[in-house]
Amino acid sequence: MDRAEQSSLDLGTTFEPVTLDLPWPPSINNYFMEYAMPPATGLIQARINEHGWEGFHVWLRKNTRVMKRVGEKGHEYRANVQEYVLRNRLNKGFREPLLMTMRFYAPDRRERDLDNHYKPLLDSLEHACVYLNDSQIKGHDTLYMQEIIKGGKVVVRLEELVY
């Protein structure tokens, strides 16, 4: 038995680990857009972003809800991840619990809250059918690498966990 087979057996996995080399994810602050939605009257014409209202100022009526949807940057990132997954035939649709290792290579030296990049990454992998739901991730290890890579990237390694 070679070393790769032995480590696979030690972890209780049923397949070889899958590694994905993905683009740098947007921050959760840019992944979702917020929209004001008054009850039963439809969408207000103004859109909210992280800086406040875009365009003109609208007074919110009582009982107005603020809804979140995936925004333009989120859709663009999802499309990039889905293209990579399909091109490399990695849309496995894993059904078992998973272990995930993420290595983040930043695009520049700015300080970041790494947890702001988790949800866009996990949702995009789910959207690309790598796994059924991000609730399957039962453990993860995150490394913030010192190496700067132009445009940034994330290397994700998934292993299926069998108890």
N, C-alpha and C positions, 0 to 999 in steps of 0.2 A: 504494500500500500504506500503510495507516494505521499508527500507532505500536504498537497492540496486536498487529497481525499481525507487525510487524517483530520485536518482543521475543519473540513465540512462536517465530518462526523461528530467532532467535539461540540460544535455549535448546535447540532441537531437540525441542520438544514437539509432540505430535500432537493436542492439544485445548486448549481454554481452561483456564487454571488454575481449580481448585475451591477456594472459601473456605468454611470452616465456623466458626461462632461457637458454641463449646461451653462448657458449665459448667466451673467449676474442678475439676480432677481430685483425687481423694484421694491422699494420700501412699502410696507403696508399702508403708509400714508399716501402713496401714489397709486396703489393697486386698486383701491376702492374709491368711488366717487359718491358723494352724498346728494340726494335730491329731496326737496321739500314736497311732501304729499299731504294735502289737506284731505280730510275724510270725504269720500264720495264725490269729489269734484275734479279729480284728475291731477296731472302733474303741473306744478307752477312753472312758468317760463324761465325762471332764473335757476342757476345751478350753483351749488356750494362747492368750494374747493378749500384747500388748507389755509388760504389767505382770506377767506370770507366769501362774500357773494361775488360772482362774476357778472359783469354787465351792469344791471341796475339794482337798486335796493328794493326789496319787497318785504313788507311787514307780514310776519306770519300770524295767521289767525289762531285763535284758541283751538286746541286739539289737533294742530298740524303735526304730522309725524315726519321725521327725517329718516329716509330709507337709504340703504347702501346697496350699490351694485358694483360689479367689476367695471372699472373705467377703461379708458383707451390704453393706457400703459399696461394695465392688467391683461386686456385682450391681446395686445401685441406680444407680451411675454408668454402667455398661454399658447399662442400660435407658434412661437419660436420653439418652445419645449415640445409641442405636439409634432412639429416637423422633424425635430431631432429624433424623437422616439420612433416615429414611423419609418424614417430613413434607416435607422439602425435596428428595426424590428424588435423593439424593447417593450411593446405594448402587451405585456404578459397577462395583465388582469389578475395579479396575485390575489388569492383569497385567504391565505393564512396570515397570522401575525408576523410582523416584519421588524427587523433590526435595521436602523439607518445610520450611516456615517456620512457626515457632510463636511467638506473642506471648502471654506470660503476664501477665495483669492480676490481681494479688493481691487477696484479699478484705479484707486488713488490712495493717498495717505490720510484722508479725512477720517475722523473718528465716527463710528457708527454704532448704533444699538443693533447687534446681530439678530436679536429676537424679532426685529421688524421685518426681517427677510424670510422667516420660517413659513408663515402662512401662504404668501404668494407661491413659494416653491412647492409646498405640500399640495396646495390646491391645483397647481399646474400639472403636477405628476398624476394626480387623480383624474383631472380632465383629459389627460393624454392616455388614460387607461393602463397605466403602469400597475396600479392597484385599484381596488374597488372604492376604498374610502380611507382618508387619512387617519381615521381612528384605528386602523390596523397597525400603525407604528407604535409598537410597545416599548421600544427603547431607542434612544438616539445618542450619538456622540458627535459633537460639533467642534471643529477646529478652525480657528481664524488664523490663516497662514500669513506670515510676514512678507512673503513675496508679492510684489505688485505686478498685476497683469493688465495690460491695456484692455479696457472694456470690462474687466473683471470676469470671473467665472466661478462656478460651484461644481465640485466633483462629488457626486452622490453615489454611495455604495449601498445596495439593498441586499439583505439576506433574509430568507424565509425562516421563521422560527417555529420549530415544532416542539411542543412541550413534552 
